[in-house]
Amino acid sequence: MERAQYFSGLIVKVAQERDKSAFVELFDHFAPRLKGFLMKQGAEEALAEEIAQDVMVTLWRKADLFDPSKSSASTWLYRVARNRRIDRLRRQRSAELDPDEPSLQPTPLPDVAEEMDARLREDRVRAALEKLPAEQQDVVRMAFFSGLSHSEIAENSGLPLGTVKSRIRLAFSRLRHLIEADEAIDVD
């Protein structure tokens, strides 16, 4: 009997009869070879031994999945070993954190000058908004604070769409002039 057929027959015995002596013979033959194969693939000795033992446990538990018509015993076992090593590498890579990952970086402290400028701009916009006629204030607030579209403002206020657009355009023009005038006063 050819050696490949012999080992295939041992796996069939393990699958059908849970034959321990057949398993011991398979273990003694393949475990060291699988370990050597894994080490040649770059696995450290301890990891290679652990994976080889895992493959042999898989052989014991899932011998019924082996099909001698599709592959030899060695091909099947080496494929299982290769796949286990790949699985370990994937798990290891996903478990390692990239220290340069942006989400792991501390949030930079805001620039004090930029923050002060933003607050000043916000105060100027609020002050200028208060100086607008009430009908312009209303459409600007609905558009930018409530997030309504021009059509929704027209529906809610009962105003024609063209009137809503005109009031917003006039409000922006007046806001720009009021803010520029306020900035000019600060510069002087």
MDTraj code that builds the backbone (N, CA, C; nanometers):
import mdtraj as md
import numpy as np

residues = "MET GLU ARG ALA GLN TYR PHE SER GLY LEU ILE VAL LYS VAL ALA GLN GLU ARG ASP LYS SER ALA PHE VAL GLU LEU PHE ASP HIS PHE ALA PRO ARG LEU LYS GLY PHE LEU MET LYS GLN GLY ALA GLU GLU ALA LEU ALA GLU GLU ILE ALA GLN ASP VAL MET VAL THR LEU TRP ARG LYS ALA ASP LEU PHE ASP PRO SER LYS SER SER ALA SER THR TRP LEU TYR ARG VAL ALA ARG ASN ARG ARG ILE ASP ARG LEU ARG ARG GLN ARG SER ALA GLU LEU ASP PRO ASP GLU PRO SER LEU GLN PRO THR PRO LEU PRO ASP VAL ALA GLU GLU MET ASP ALA ARG LEU ARG GLU ASP ARG VAL ARG ALA ALA LEU GLU LYS LEU PRO ALA GLU GLN GLN ASP VAL VAL ARG MET ALA PHE PHE SER GLY LEU SER HIS SER GLU ILE ALA GLU ASN SER GLY LEU PRO LEU GLY THR VAL LYS SER ARG ILE ARG LEU ALA PHE SER ARG LEU ARG HIS LEU ILE GLU ALA ASP GLU ALA ILE ASP VAL ASP".split()
xyz = np.array([
    [0.0849, -0.1174, 0.0000],
    [0.0000, 0.0000, 0.0000],
    [0.0894, 0.1236, 0.0000],
    [0.0575, 0.2185, -0.0863],
    [0.1330, 0.3428, -0.0974],
    [0.1195, 0.4230, 0.0322],
    [0.2240, 0.4971, 0.0640],
    [0.2299, 0.5727, 0.1899],
    [0.1129, 0.6714, 0.2020],
    [0.0815, 0.7475, 0.0943],
    [-0.0284, 0.8451, 0.0965],
    [-0.1613, 0.7755, 0.1247],
    [-0.1820, 0.6612, 0.0632],
    [-0.3062, 0.5859, 0.0869],
    [-0.3096, 0.5331, 0.2304],
    [-0.1947, 0.4953, 0.2806],
    [-0.1865, 0.4436, 0.4176],
    [-0.2336, 0.5512, 0.5164],
    [-0.1790, 0.6743, 0.5024],
    [-0.2178, 0.7825, 0.5937],
    [-0.3650, 0.8214, 0.5747],
    [-0.4111, 0.8200, 0.4514],
    [-0.5531, 0.8477, 0.4262],
    [-0.6396, 0.7441, 0.4967],
    [-0.5962, 0.6174, 0.4910],
    [-0.6689, 0.5102, 0.5594],
    [-0.6719, 0.5309, 0.7104],
    [-0.5610, 0.5825, 0.7667],
    [-0.5575, 0.6094, 0.9113],
    [-0.6586, 0.7194, 0.9485],
    [-0.6672, 0.8226, 0.8643],
    [-0.7643, 0.9300, 0.8932],
    [-0.9064, 0.8751, 0.8855],
    [-0.9318, 0.7890, 0.7894],
    [-1.0651, 0.7281, 0.7781],
    [-1.0955, 0.6459, 0.9035],
    [-0.9948, 0.5750, 0.9557],
    [-1.0146, 0.4972, 1.0797],
    [-1.0481, 0.5907, 1.1960],
    [-0.9782, 0.7044, 1.2025],
    [-1.0062, 0.8016, 1.3093],
    [-1.1492, 0.8536, 1.2941],
    [-1.1888, 0.8803, 1.1715],
    [-1.3229, 0.9346, 1.1464],
    [-1.4321, 0.8334, 1.1794],
    [-1.4137, 0.7114, 1.1360],
    [-1.5204, 0.6120, 1.1494],
    [-1.5191, 0.5405, 1.2840],
    [-1.4006, 0.5136, 1.3365],
    [-1.3911, 0.4287, 1.4558],
    [-1.3331, 0.5008, 1.5770],
    [-1.2924, 0.6287, 1.5570],
    [-1.2239, 0.7027, 1.6644],
    [-1.1028, 0.6223, 1.7132],
    [-1.0311, 0.5639, 1.6183],
    [-0.9165, 0.4767, 1.6448],
    [-0.7992, 0.5581, 1.6991],
    [-0.7700, 0.5371, 1.8290],
    [-0.6650, 0.6140, 1.8961],
    [-0.5257, 0.5764, 1.8468],
    [-0.5044, 0.4502, 1.8176],
    [-0.3704, 0.4107, 1.7711],
    [-0.3436, 0.4703, 1.6324],
    [-0.4457, 0.4809, 1.5483],
    [-0.4300, 0.5434, 1.4169],
    [-0.3974, 0.6922, 1.4356],
    [-0.4647, 0.7544, 1.5305],
    [-0.4392, 0.8964, 1.5577],
    [-0.2957, 0.9176, 1.6084],
    [-0.2506, 0.8323, 1.7003],
    [-0.1142, 0.8443, 1.7537],
    [-0.0125, 0.8324, 1.6404],
    [-0.0353, 0.7400, 1.5490],
    [0.0565, 0.7224, 1.4369],
    [0.0574, 0.8466, 1.3461],
    [-0.0626, 0.9021, 1.3216],
    [-0.0721, 1.0246, 1.2418],
    [-0.0028, 1.1412, 1.3132],
    [-0.0254, 1.1498, 1.4433],
    [0.0339, 1.2570, 1.5229],
    [0.1866, 1.2475, 1.5188],
    [0.2374, 1.1290, 1.5447],
    [0.3830, 1.1105, 1.5478],
    [0.4481, 1.1439, 1.4133],
    [0.3763, 1.1148, 1.3058],
    [0.4325, 1.1407, 1.1741],
    [0.4181, 1.2880, 1.1337],
    [0.2980, 1.3438, 1.1493],
    [0.2704, 1.4767, 1.0935],
    [0.3018, 1.5944, 1.1866],
    [0.2857, 1.5805, 1.3165],
    [0.3050, 1.6952, 1.4062],
    [0.4427, 1.7598, 1.3895],
    [0.5532, 1.6830, 1.3906],
    [0.6836, 1.7484, 1.3735],
    [0.7014, 1.8095, 1.2341],
    [0.6444, 1.7449, 1.1333],
    [0.6559, 1.7967, 0.9972],
    [0.5757, 1.9269, 0.9811],
    [0.4591, 1.9309, 1.0416],
    [0.3782, 2.0533, 1.0369],
    [0.4491, 2.1676, 1.1097],
    [0.5092, 2.1355, 1.2237],
    [0.5832, 2.2362, 1.2990],
    [0.6971, 2.2918, 1.2142],
    [0.7732, 2.2055, 1.1491],
    [0.8829, 2.2481, 1.0621],
    [0.8324, 2.3330, 0.9460],
    [0.7222, 2.2916, 0.8867],
    [0.6616, 2.3662, 0.7761],
    [0.6240, 2.5074, 0.8218],
    [0.5609, 2.5168, 0.9380],
    [0.5177, 2.6467, 0.9898],
    [0.6365, 2.7365, 1.0236],
    [0.7427, 2.6765, 1.0760],
    [0.8616, 2.7552, 1.1069],
    [0.9276, 2.8072, 0.9783],
    [0.9260, 2.7264, 0.8724],
    [0.9796, 2.7717, 0.7442],
    [0.8951, 2.8864, 0.6879],
    [0.7687, 2.8882, 0.7252],
    [0.6788, 2.9952, 0.6808],
    [0.6944, 3.1226, 0.7648],
    [0.7794, 3.1176, 0.8686],
    [0.8075, 3.2369, 0.9479],
    [0.7514, 3.2367, 1.0890],
    [0.6831, 3.1310, 1.1280],
    [0.6286, 3.1250, 1.2636],
    [0.7404, 3.0940, 1.3621],
    [0.7331, 3.1550, 1.4795],
    [0.8296, 3.1225, 1.5849],
    [0.8025, 2.9798, 1.6321],
    [0.9027, 2.9185, 1.6948],
    [0.8944, 2.7781, 1.7334],
    [0.7718, 2.7479, 1.8202],
    [0.7498, 2.8282, 1.9229],
    [0.6376, 2.8026, 2.0144],
    [0.5041, 2.8131, 1.9415],
    [0.4908, 2.9137, 1.8559],
    [0.3670, 2.9311, 1.7797],
    [0.3488, 2.8167, 1.6808],
    [0.4568, 2.7773, 1.6155],
    [0.4501, 2.6666, 1.5194],
    [0.4048, 2.5387, 1.5887],
    [0.4578, 2.5136, 1.7073],
    [0.4178, 2.3939, 1.7817],
    [0.2710, 2.4020, 1.8233],
    [0.2295, 2.5193, 1.8667],
    [0.0894, 2.5371, 1.9090],
    [-0.0066, 2.5149, 1.7920],
    [0.0273, 2.5711, 1.6764],
    [-0.0587, 2.5538, 1.5589],
    [-0.0583, 2.4080, 1.5137],
    [0.0574, 2.3442, 1.5171],
    [0.0658, 2.2029, 1.4770],
    [-0.0235, 2.1175, 1.5667],
    [-0.0188, 2.1428, 1.6963],
    [-0.1046, 2.0675, 1.7884],
    [-0.2524, 2.0971, 1.7619],
    [-0.2817, 2.2226, 1.7316],
    [-0.4190, 2.2615, 1.6998],
    [-0.4687, 2.1881, 1.5751],
    [-0.3799, 2.1750, 1.4768],
    [-0.4154, 2.1032, 1.3542],
    [-0.4443, 1.9557, 1.3862],
    [-0.3646, 1.8979, 1.4732],
    [-0.3853, 1.7573, 1.5083],
    [-0.5160, 1.7390, 1.5875],
    [-0.5495, 1.8352, 1.6714],
    [-0.6788, 1.8296, 1.7426],
    [-0.7921, 1.8395, 1.6411],
    [-0.7738, 1.9267, 1.5412],
    [-0.8741, 1.9381, 1.4346],
    [-0.8881, 1.8054, 1.3610],
    [-0.7759, 1.7393, 1.3363],
    [-0.7797, 1.6075, 1.2726],
    [-0.8661, 1.5114, 1.3550],
    [-0.8447, 1.5094, 1.4847],
    [-0.9211, 1.4190, 1.5712],
    [-1.0704, 1.4524, 1.5675],
    [-1.1011, 1.5806, 1.5755],
    [-1.2425, 1.6227, 1.5838],
    [-1.3145, 1.6204, 1.4490],
    [-1.2416, 1.6493, 1.3429],
    [-1.3083, 1.6669, 1.2139],
    [-1.2558, 1.5722, 1.1064],
    [-1.2086, 1.4596, 1.1473],
    [-1.1562, 1.3620, 1.0514],
    [-1.2621, 1.3230, 0.9495],
    [-1.3882, 1.3296, 0.9890],
    [-1.4966, 1.2927, 0.8968],
    [-1.5087, 1.3906, 0.7792],
    [-1.4464, 1.5082, 0.7889],
    [-1.4495, 1.6041, 0.6790],
    [-1.3437, 1.5731, 0.5722],
    [-1.2499, 1.4862, 0.6060],
    [-1.1458, 1.4495, 0.5109],
    [-1.2041, 1.3612, 0.4014],
    [-1.1732, 1.3962, 0.2752],
    [-1.2207, 1.3181, 0.1606],
    [-1.0982, 1.2711, 0.0816],
    [-1.0631, 1.1409, 0.0946],
    [-0.9429, 1.0904, 0.0265],
    [-0.9500, 1.1027, -0.1257],
    [-1.0688, 1.1204, -0.1816],
    [-1.0790, 1.1346, -0.3272],
    [-1.0420, 1.2767, -0.3723],
    [-1.0409, 1.3719, -0.2794],
    [-1.0098, 1.5107, -0.3152],
    [-0.8650, 1.5485, -0.2874],
    [-0.8046, 1.4901, -0.1835],
    [-0.6655, 1.5241, -0.1521],
    [-0.6035, 1.4144, -0.0666],
    [-0.4728, 1.4215, -0.0579],
    [-0.4031, 1.3263, 0.0282],
    [-0.4097, 1.3758, 0.1719],
    [-0.3742, 1.2886, 0.2650],
    [-0.3751, 1.3253, 0.4067],
    [-0.2805, 1.4419, 0.4309],
    [-0.1617, 1.4368, 0.3726],
    [-0.0639, 1.5437, 0.3962],
    [-0.1123, 1.6759, 0.3362],
    [-0.1694, 1.6729, 0.2176],
    [-0.2206, 1.7957, 0.1561],
    [-0.3280, 1.8576, 0.2447],
    [-0.4185, 1.7752, 0.2944],
    [-0.5275, 1.8232, 0.3790],
    [-0.4725, 1.8855, 0.5079],
    [-0.3810, 1.8168, 0.5732],
    [-0.3273, 1.8658, 0.7001],
    [-0.2425, 1.9923, 0.6816],
    [-0.1613, 1.9963, 0.5760],
    [-0.0800, 2.1164, 0.5513],
    [-0.1691, 2.2364, 0.5161],
    [-0.2782, 2.2115, 0.4461],
    [-0.3717, 2.3199, 0.4135],
    [-0.4365, 2.3725, 0.5407],
    [-0.4766, 2.2828, 0.6302],
    [-0.5347, 2.3249, 0.7585],
    [-0.4324, 2.4063, 0.8366],
    [-0.3069, 2.3609, 0.8394],
    [-0.2009, 2.4329, 0.9117],
    [-0.1786, 2.5716, 0.8526],
    [-0.1717, 2.5787, 0.7210],
    [-0.1529, 2.7076, 0.6545],
    [-0.2677, 2.8028, 0.6874],
    [-0.3901, 2.7527, 0.6811],
    [-0.5066, 2.8366, 0.7106],
    [-0.5087, 2.8827, 0.8563],
    [-0.4691, 2.7947, 0.9482],
    [-0.4640, 2.8331, 1.0904],
    [-0.3611, 2.9435, 1.1120],
    [-0.2484, 2.9323, 1.0447],
    [-0.1444, 3.0353, 1.0591],
    [-0.1956, 3.1681, 1.0046],
    [-0.2622, 3.1650, 0.8919],
    [-0.3186, 3.2873, 0.8335],
    [-0.4212, 3.3482, 0.9298],
    [-0.5067, 3.2631, 0.9873],
    [-0.6057, 3.3122, 1.0841],
    [-0.5380, 3.3810, 1.2027],
    [-0.4306, 3.3210, 1.2514],
    [-0.3575, 3.3792, 1.3657],
    [-0.2982, 3.5142, 1.3276],
    [-0.2403, 3.5218, 1.2086],
    [-0.1812, 3.6482, 1.1637],
    [-0.2875, 3.7568, 1.1517],
    [-0.4038, 3.7204, 1.0993],
    [-0.5125, 3.8190, 1.0865],
    [-0.5576, 3.8686, 1.2228],
    [-0.5763, 3.7761, 1.3155],
    [-0.6170, 3.8155, 1.4512],
    [-0.5127, 3.9038, 1.5163],
    [-0.3861, 3.8671, 1.4951],
    [-0.2763, 3.9436, 1.5545],
    [-0.2731, 4.0846, 1.4970],
    [-0.2900, 4.0969, 1.3672],
    [-0.2879, 4.2294, 1.3037],
    [-0.4055, 4.3139, 1.3491],
    [-0.5228, 4.2531, 1.3614],
    [-0.6388, 4.3319, 1.4025],
    [-0.6311, 4.3696, 1.5500],
    [-0.5570, 4.2926, 1.6283],
    [-0.5441, 4.3231, 1.7706],
    [-0.4405, 4.4316, 1.7962],
    [-0.3465, 4.4466, 1.7042],
    [-0.2439, 4.5482, 1.7213],
    [-0.3016, 4.6841, 1.6856],
    [-0.2773, 4.7803, 1.7704],
    [-0.3237, 4.9156, 1.7436],
    [-0.2133, 4.9949, 1.6768],
    [-0.2511, 5.0716, 1.5782],
    [-0.1566, 5.1587, 1.5109],
    [-0.1461, 5.2875, 1.5921],
    [-0.0291, 5.3133, 1.6501],
    [-0.0167, 5.4327, 1.7342],
    [-0.0375, 5.5626, 1.6570],
    [-0.0275, 5.5577, 1.5243],
    [-0.0480, 5.6781, 1.4444],
    [-0.1918, 5.6954, 1.3987],
    [-0.2794, 5.6025, 1.4401],
    [-0.4210, 5.6111, 1.4040],
    [-0.4773, 5.7443, 1.4546],
    [-0.5335, 5.8265, 1.3640],
    [-0.5828, 5.9583, 1.4050],
    [-0.6852, 5.9537, 1.5194],
    [-0.7670, 5.8511, 1.5221],
    [-0.8683, 5.8445, 1.6284],
    [-0.8065, 5.8175, 1.7648],
    [-0.6810, 5.7705, 1.7686],
    [-0.6138, 5.7449, 1.8955],
    [-0.5289, 5.8632, 1.9411],
    [-0.5196, 5.9649, 1.8578],
    [-0.4398, 6.0814, 1.8918],
    [-0.5194, 6.1747, 1.9819],
    [-0.4514, 6.2416, 2.0749],
    [-0.5239, 6.3370, 2.1596],
    [-0.5742, 6.4528, 2.0749],
    [-0.6876, 6.5044, 2.1133],
    [-0.7443, 6.6177, 2.0424],
    [-0.6547, 6.7389, 2.0674],
    [-0.6123, 6.8038, 1.9600],
    [-0.5258, 6.9195, 1.9816],
    [-0.6025, 7.0297, 2.0539],
    [-0.5305, 7.1010, 2.1374],
    [-0.5921, 7.2115, 2.2087],
    [-0.6257, 7.3214, 2.1095],
    [-0.7409, 7.3838, 2.1264],
    [-0.7780, 7.4887, 2.0311],
    [-0.6820, 7.6075, 2.0434],
    [-0.6567, 7.6684, 1.9311],
    [-0.5733, 7.7876, 1.9295],
    [-0.6515, 7.8987, 1.9970],
    [-0.5958, 7.9574, 2.1007],
    [-0.6653, 8.0584, 2.1798],
    [-0.7024, 8.1780, 2.0937],
    [-0.6128, 8.2205, 2.0079],
    [-0.6406, 8.3362, 1.9225],
    [-0.7567, 8.3065, 1.8276],
    [-0.7552, 8.1857, 1.7673],
    [-0.8646, 8.1481, 1.6768],
    [-0.9969, 8.1407, 1.7514],
    [-0.9922, 8.0854, 1.8719],
    [-1.1136, 8.0738, 1.9519],
    [-1.1681, 8.2122, 1.9879],
    [-1.0809, 8.3036, 2.0225],
    [-1.1233, 8.4402, 2.0560],
    [-1.1815, 8.5092, 1.9328],
    [-1.1171, 8.4893, 1.8162],
    [-1.1683, 8.5482, 1.6923],
    [-1.3071, 8.4939, 1.6602],
    [-1.3249, 8.3641, 1.6776],
    [-1.4551, 8.3025, 1.6494],
    [-1.5628, 8.3582, 1.7425],
    [-1.5293, 8.3746, 1.8700],
    [-1.6269, 8.4313, 1.9650],
    [-1.6607, 8.5755, 1.9302],
    [-1.5592, 8.6507, 1.8933],
    [-1.5804, 8.7903, 1.8560],
    [-1.6703, 8.7998, 1.7330],
    [-1.6418, 8.7160, 1.6309],
    [-1.7255, 8.7126, 1.5099],
    [-1.8689, 8.6772, 1.5451],
    [-1.8852, 8.5756, 1.6306],
    [-2.0188, 8.5325, 1.6716],
    [-2.0928, 8.6459, 1.7420],
    [-2.0240, 8.7164, 1.8317],
    [-2.0863, 8.8298, 1.9014],
    [-2.1265, 8.9387, 1.8031],
    [-2.0400, 8.9653, 1.7048],
    [-2.0709, 9.0689, 1.6048],
    [-2.1923, 9.0298, 1.5212],
    [-2.1991, 8.9023, 1.4827],
    [-2.3129, 8.8552, 1.4021],
    [-2.4416, 8.8664, 1.4831],
    [-2.4376, 8.8258, 1.6092],
    [-2.5577, 8.8356, 1.6936],
    [-2.6019, 8.9813, 1.7107],
    [-2.5066, 9.0689, 1.7347],
    [-2.5400, 9.2104, 1.7520],
    [-2.5979, 9.2689, 1.6238],
    [-2.5365, 9.2347, 1.5103],
    [-2.5857, 9.2844, 1.3818],
    [-2.7241, 9.2280, 1.3522],
    [-2.7458, 9.1013, 1.3857],
    [-2.8757, 9.0373, 1.3633],
    [-2.9859, 9.1098, 1.4401],
    [-2.9538, 9.1554, 1.5593],
    [-3.0525, 9.2276, 1.6411],
    [-3.0908, 9.3619, 1.5803],
    [-3.0041, 9.4161, 1.4953],
    [-3.0307, 9.5462, 1.4333],
    [-3.1159, 9.5356, 1.3071],
    [-3.1383, 9.4127, 1.2595],
    [-3.2204, 9.3923, 1.1391],
    [-3.3674, 9.4119, 1.1724],
    [-3.4484, 9.4487, 1.0702],
    [-3.5937, 9.4534, 1.0917],
    [-3.6446, 9.3138, 1.1316],
    [-3.7515, 9.3072, 1.2085],
    [-3.8051, 9.1818, 1.2630],
    [-3.8341, 9.0787, 1.1541],
    [-3.8907, 9.1223, 1.0390],
    [-3.9248, 9.0254, 0.9335],
    [-3.7999, 8.9610, 0.8740],
    [-3.6877, 9.0342, 0.8675],
    [-3.5627, 8.9771, 0.8177],
    [-3.4996, 8.8854, 0.9239],
    [-3.5060, 8.9273, 1.0492],
    [-3.4552, 8.8421, 1.1573],
    [-3.5250, 8.7064, 1.1562],
    [-3.6568, 8.7107, 1.1391],
    [-3.7351, 8.5862, 1.1421],
    [-3.6908, 8.4883, 1.0328],
    [-3.6776, 8.5357, 0.9082],
    [-3.6412, 8.4431, 0.7996],
    [-3.4972, 8.3932, 0.8157],
    [-3.4072, 8.4791, 0.8648],
    [-3.2684, 8.4348, 0.8859],
    [-3.2638, 8.3284, 0.9952],
    [-3.3377, 8.3507, 1.1039],
    [-3.3392, 8.2511, 1.2123],
    [-3.3969, 8.1177, 1.1653],
    [-3.5071, 8.1260, 1.0878],
    [-3.5673, 8.0005, 1.0384],
    [-3.4712, 7.9268, 0.9447],
    [-3.3988, 8.0026, 0.8625],
    [-3.3086, 7.9391, 0.7657],
    [-3.1834, 7.8832, 0.8328],
    [-3.1234, 7.9585, 0.9239],
    [-2.9917, 7.9187, 0.9735],
    [-2.9915, 7.8606, 1.1136],
    [-3.0888, 7.8935, 1.1927],
    [-3.0928, 7.8344, 1.3269],
    [-3.1860, 7.7143, 1.3307],
    [-3.2929, 7.7184, 1.2513],
    [-3.3858, 7.6049, 1.2474],
    [-3.3558, 7.5114, 1.1313],
    [-3.2736, 7.5556, 1.0362],
    [-3.2331, 7.4706, 0.9246],
    [-3.3424, 7.4477, 0.8214],
    [-3.4350, 7.5403, 0.8101],
    [-3.5439, 7.5238, 0.7139],
    [-3.5003, 7.5712, 0.5756],
    [-3.5548, 7.5068, 0.4727],
    [-3.5285, 7.5505, 0.3359],
    [-3.6150, 7.6729, 0.3070],
    [-3.5856, 7.7412, 0.1982],
    [-3.6649, 7.8585, 0.1618],
    [-3.8118, 7.8202, 0.1426],
    [-3.8370, 7.7062, 0.0801],
    [-3.9756, 7.6600, 0.0592],
    [-4.0462, 7.6343, 0.1912],
    [-3.9738, 7.5739, 0.2860],
    [-4.0335, 7.5454, 0.4174],
    [-4.0630, 7.6747, 0.4928],
    [-3.9760, 7.7743, 0.4793],
    [-4.0004, 7.9034, 0.5436],
    [-4.1259, 7.9663, 0.4836],
    [-4.1378, 7.9595, 0.3517],
    [-4.2565, 8.0157, 0.2840],
    [-4.3831, 7.9466, 0.3333],
    [-4.3781, 7.8143, 0.3451],
    [-4.4941, 7.7386, 0.3950],
    [-4.5294, 7.7774, 0.5377],
    [-4.4287, 7.7812, 0.6250],
    [-4.4514, 7.8091, 0.7676],
    [-4.4955, 7.9529, 0.7938],
    [-4.4432, 8.0456, 0.7155],
    [-4.4739, 8.1866, 0.7419],
    [-4.5909, 8.2376, 0.6596],
    [-4.6293, 8.1629, 0.5556],
    [-4.7382, 8.2073, 0.4683],
    [-4.6916, 8.3125, 0.3682],
    [-4.5625, 8.3353, 0.3597],
    [-4.5063, 8.4328, 0.2654],
    [-4.4801, 8.3662, 0.1308],
    [-4.4853, 8.4441, 0.0227],
    [-4.4453, 8.3892, -0.1073],
    [-4.2957, 8.3553, -0.1054],
    [-4.2569, 8.2543, -0.1819],
    [-4.1181, 8.2090, -0.1871],
    [-4.0240, 8.3230, -0.2284],
    [-4.0645, 8.4025, -0.3244],
    [-3.9822, 8.5153, -0.3698],
    [-3.9573, 8.6160, -0.2580],
    [-4.0578, 8.6379, -0.1736],
    [-4.0437, 8.7313, -0.0608],
    [-3.9429, 8.6770, 0.0393],
    [-3.9487, 8.5462, 0.0664],
    [-3.8544, 8.4832, 0.1591],
    [-3.7121, 8.5012, 0.1068],
    [-3.6912, 8.4729, -0.0216],
    [-3.5576, 8.4857, -0.0807],
    [-3.5094, 8.6307, -0.0764],
    [-3.5980, 8.7241, -0.1065],
    [-3.5611, 8.8670, -0.1035],
    [-3.5229, 8.9109, 0.0361],
    [-3.5999, 8.8692, 0.1356],
    [-3.5694, 8.9092, 0.2738],
    [-3.4350, 8.8525, 0.3208],
    [-3.4081, 8.7272, 0.2828],
    [-3.2798, 8.6679, 0.3209],
    [-3.1661, 8.7415, 0.2510],
    [-3.1814, 8.7713, 0.1234],
    [-3.0778, 8.8427, 0.0486],
    [-3.0548, 8.9827, 0.1086],
    [-3.1623, 9.0542, 0.1393],
    [-3.1501, 9.1866, 0.2024],
    [-3.0851, 9.1762, 0.3403],
    [-3.1242, 9.0745, 0.4161],
    [-3.0686, 9.0551, 0.5503],
    [-2.9182, 9.0320, 0.5417],
    [-2.8725, 8.9502, 0.4462],
    [-2.7290, 8.9249, 0.4318],
    [-2.6543, 9.0526, 0.3934],
    [-2.7131, 9.1264, 0.3055],
    [-2.6490, 9.2507, 0.2638],
    [-2.6343, 9.3456, 0.3830],
    [-2.7399, 9.3607, 0.4614],
    [-2.7347, 9.4491, 0.5791],
    [-2.6391, 9.3941, 0.6848],
    [-2.6415, 9.2612, 0.7055],
    [-2.5493, 9.2006, 0.8035],
    [-2.4044, 9.2282, 0.7655],
    [-2.3740, 9.2118, 0.6371],
    [-2.2374, 9.2341, 0.5906],
    [-2.1950, 9.3786, 0.6202],
    [-2.2823, 9.4732, 0.5870],
    [-2.2490, 9.6143, 0.6098],
    [-2.2351, 9.6445, 0.7585],
    [-2.3257, 9.5898, 0.8404],
    [-2.3189, 9.6152, 0.9846],
    [-2.1919, 9.5567, 1.0465],
    [-2.1550, 9.4347, 1.0047],
    [-2.0352, 9.3694, 1.0599],
    [-1.9092, 9.4423, 1.0136],
    [-1.9042, 9.4807, 0.8852],
    [-1.7877, 9.5550, 0.8340],
    [-1.7734, 9.6883, 0.9064],
    [-1.8850, 9.7559, 0.9317],
    [-1.8801, 9.8846, 1.0028],
    [-1.8296, 9.8624, 1.1457],
    [-1.8735, 9.7563, 1.2099],
    [-1.8311, 9.7264, 1.3468],
    [-1.6815, 9.6954, 1.3505],
    [-1.6333, 9.6192, 1.2498],
    [-1.4910, 9.5868, 1.2431],
    [-1.4067, 9.7100, 1.2181],
    [-1.4601, 9.8014, 1.1356],
    [-1.3868, 9.9249, 1.1072],
    [-1.3719, 10.0094, 1.2323],
    [-1.4729, 10.0080, 1.3195],
    [-1.4667, 10.0821, 1.4463],
    [-1.3585, 10.0231, 1.5347],
    [-1.3476, 9.8878, 1.5381],
    [-1.2457, 9.8220, 1.6222],
    [-1.1050, 9.8517, 1.5731],
    [-1.0882, 9.8652, 1.4420],
    [-0.9563, 9.8893, 1.3875],
    [-0.9101, 10.0310, 1.4213],
    [-1.0036, 10.1244, 1.4185],
    [-0.9684, 10.2653, 1.4477],
    [-0.9361, 10.2810, 1.5904],
])
top = md.Topology()
chain = top.add_chain()
for i, resn in enumerate(residues, 1):
    res = top.add_residue(resn, chain, resSeq=i)
    for name in ("N", "CA", "C"):
        top.add_atom(name, md.element.get_by_symbol(name[0]), res)
traj = md.Trajectory(xyz[None], top)
